[in-house]
Amino acid sequence: MIKVSVMYPNSSNATFDIDYYCDIHMPMAQGLLGNSVKGSNVDYGLGGGVPGEMAPFIAIGHLLFDSIDSFQNAFAPHAEKIMGDIPNYTNTQPQIQISEIKL
């Protein structure tokens, strides 16, 4: 099982519409990716490791897949539509990490 994490860096001028992301973007992406998505969740940053410190990421979206191949095969045909929606909810450039779930 792998996890695709889409991490949105936080800054003093970062904007992020969490309602749009949770109510419109993620359901749209999951619908396009179909049954290859095995699970998902969204984290919304509240703070960093030091009291009062800004969270390093304003939000992180996670999608679970059986394998990298299943993710790539599902994502490739819809990449333009999914990535093209980003300006509708944030002014940041996401960072993407693919991880193998070990525990």
Secondary structure, 3 states (H helix, E strand, C coil): CEEEEEEEECCCCCCECHHHHHHHHHHHHHHHHHHHCCEEEEEECCCCCCCCCCCCEEEEEEEEECCHHHHHHHHHHHHHHHHHCHHHCECCCCEEEEEECCC
